[in-house]
Amino acid sequence: MTRTWKTLARAAAVLGLVSAALAVSVHFVSGPTATIVDGNLVVTWKEAGLGNDVTALYQATADGKAVYACINGGGNHPSATNKLTVNGPVSATGSFSSGKNGNIIGSLTIFPPSDGGFSCPSGQDEILAFVAYSNGALTDLTFNDTAADTPSALSACLVSGKLATELCQ
């Protein structure tokens, strides 16, 4: 009889550990927060309730817009047709570990849509003049936790003066 009780007690202990492991309460404590740095969308966040030493896979997504232009040696944009506007979905993915505190503080950098091989004539240099991002979101793919970026839309003109008037629309 004592043996049966010991076996039942062990089973209950194991079930308790499994229940505790399954009772993870994953949630974003802060963020995701979006900022533009050098034309890239940087998404930062803190997620809690993950448990100790857990690795989570994240994906940051957004709709991106980029304006590329050709600039001559004098710093001018010589032709209105010498620019390219690209729109499309952009994303970044990364794995992060919670360590011993059950939290992950992370950051992912999303690059603007590619120029697709756009090139400038001889004597001109290609620049990224303008970026815009909207509908940004961060998903914890491991625990299926998703949150929208704050703010939800951002844009940045990366040139100044006359070029800004010509290229940042």
C-alpha distance (Angstrom), angle and dihedral (degrees) to the residues before:
residue distance angle dihedral
M1 . . .
T2 3.80 . .
R3 3.78 89.7 .
T4 3.81 91.2 56.0
W5 3.81 91.7 51.1
K6 3.80 91.7 49.9
T7 3.81 90.3 50.5
L8 3.80 91.1 48.7
A9 3.81 91.3 47.4
R10 3.80 91.0 51.7
A11 3.81 91.4 48.2
A12 3.80 90.5 50.0
A13 3.81 90.6 50.0
V14 3.80 91.5 50.9
L15 3.81 91.0 47.8
G16 3.80 89.3 49.8
L17 3.80 91.1 53.6
V18 3.80 91.6 47.6
S19 3.82 90.6 48.6
A20 3.80 91.1 49.9
A21 3.79 90.7 50.0
L22 3.78 91.3 49.9
A23 3.81 92.9 46.7
V24 3.79 92.5 75.8
S25 3.80 110.1 146.4
V26 3.79 103.8 -154.1
H27 3.82 115.9 -170.2
F28 3.79 140.7 146.8
V29 3.81 109.1 -104.9
S30 3.79 94.3 -174.1
G31 3.76 132.2 5.1
P32 2.78 151.9 -41.1
T33 3.79 84.5 -145.2
A34 3.79 120.5 -178.5
T35 3.81 128.5 -152.1
I36 3.79 133.7 165.4
V37 3.80 116.0 -122.4
D38 3.82 118.3 178.6
G39 3.80 90.1 -22.0
N40 3.81 94.4 -51.3
L41 3.81 124.8 112.4
V42 3.81 109.9 -123.3
V43 3.81 114.9 -162.5
T44 3.83 118.3 -165.8
W45 3.80 130.3 -178.2
K46 3.78 149.1 155.4
E47 3.79 119.6 -136.1
A48 3.80 123.2 -172.9
G49 3.78 138.9 -173.2
L50 3.79 94.4 55.2
G51 3.77 100.1 124.3
N52 3.80 126.4 -122.4
D53 3.80 122.4 -49.5
V54 3.80 94.9 1.1
T55 3.80 121.4 152.4
A56 3.79 116.0 -146.1
L57 3.80 129.2 -171.0
Y58 3.82 116.1 -138.8
Q59 3.79 132.8 -167.9
A60 3.80 123.3 -164.7
T61 3.82 114.7 -162.2
A62 3.80 137.1 -179.7
D63 3.77 143.6 154.9
G64 3.78 107.1 -101.7
K65 3.77 136.3 -159.7
A66 3.80 125.4 -171.3
V67 3.79 132.2 -179.9
Y68 3.80 115.4 -156.1
A69 3.81 120.5 -170.8
C70 3.79 141.6 178.6
I71 3.81 117.0 -117.3
N72 3.79 124.2 -167.1
G73 3.80 127.4 -139.7
G74 3.80 90.9 -88.3
G75 3.80 91.1 59.0
N76 3.81 93.7 -107.9
H77 3.77 132.1 128.8
P78 3.81 99.2 -128.6
S79 3.81 100.6 -169.7
A80 3.78 132.7 32.1
T81 3.80 88.3 -146.7
N82 3.78 90.3 56.2
K83 3.79 94.8 85.1
L84 3.77 137.6 80.7
T85 3.80 129.4 -149.1
V86 3.81 115.5 -158.7
N87 3.82 125.6 -171.2
G88 3.77 127.5 -175.7
P89 3.77 149.6 109.1
V90 3.80 116.7 -60.2
S91 3.80 130.4 -171.9
A92 3.79 148.1 166.8
T93 3.79 130.3 -156.0
G94 3.80 132.3 -161.0
S95 3.81 144.1 160.2
F96 3.79 122.0 -126.8
S97 3.82 133.7 -178.3
S98 3.79 126.0 -133.8
G99 3.79 94.4 -146.4
K100 3.78 116.0 -161.3
N101 3.81 98.6 -39.5
G102 3.82 100.6 62.7
N103 3.83 92.6 -121.8
I104 3.76 133.3 108.7
I105 3.78 122.2 -156.5
G106 3.78 107.2 -171.4
S107 3.75 147.8 163.0
L108 3.81 132.3 -158.7
T109 3.80 126.6 -170.4
I110 3.80 119.5 -143.9
F111 3.79 117.1 -161.8
P112 3.83 121.7 -142.8
P113 3.80 120.0 -101.0
S114 3.80 111.7 -70.8
D115 3.78 121.7 -99.7
G116 3.80 87.9 -126.1
G117 3.79 93.9 -134.6
F118 3.81 97.1 -47.3
S119 3.80 109.4 167.4
C120 3.77 136.8 -169.8
P121 3.80 128.9 -132.6
S122 3.77 119.2 -99.4
G123 3.80 112.1 -70.8
Q124 3.82 94.3 27.3
D125 3.79 130.1 95.7
E126 3.78 127.3 -144.0
I127 3.79 116.5 -122.8
L128 3.77 135.2 -179.3
A129 3.82 100.8 -123.0
F130 3.80 104.7 173.1
V131 3.81 139.9 13.0
A132 3.77 133.9 -174.8
Y133 3.79 130.3 -178.0
S134 3.80 128.9 -170.3
N135 3.80 140.0 168.2
G136 3.80 91.4 31.9
A137 3.78 118.6 179.4
L138 3.78 139.7 168.6
T139 3.80 122.5 -144.9
D140 3.77 127.3 -167.6
L141 3.80 95.3 -146.2
T142 3.81 92.6 -168.5
F143 3.82 96.2 57.5
N144 3.83 98.8 21.0
D145 3.81 94.2 -120.3
T146 3.83 115.5 151.3
A147 3.80 132.3 -177.2
A148 3.80 133.9 173.4
D149 3.80 119.5 -115.1
T150 3.79 119.9 -106.9
P151 2.95 114.7 -107.8
S152 3.80 96.4 30.8
A153 3.82 94.4 -151.6
L154 3.80 131.1 32.1
S155 3.78 135.5 169.9
A156 3.78 135.7 -179.0
C157 3.76 134.5 -167.2
L158 3.80 106.6 -143.9
V159 3.81 95.9 -167.6
S160 3.78 132.3 57.6
G161 3.78 142.3 -146.8
K162 3.80 119.7 13.4
L163 3.82 90.8 -7.6
A164 3.80 90.5 59.8
T165 3.81 90.5 55.4
E166 3.80 91.2 49.1
L167 3.81 100.4 41.1
C168 3.80 111.2 25.1
Q169 3.77 104.7 74.3
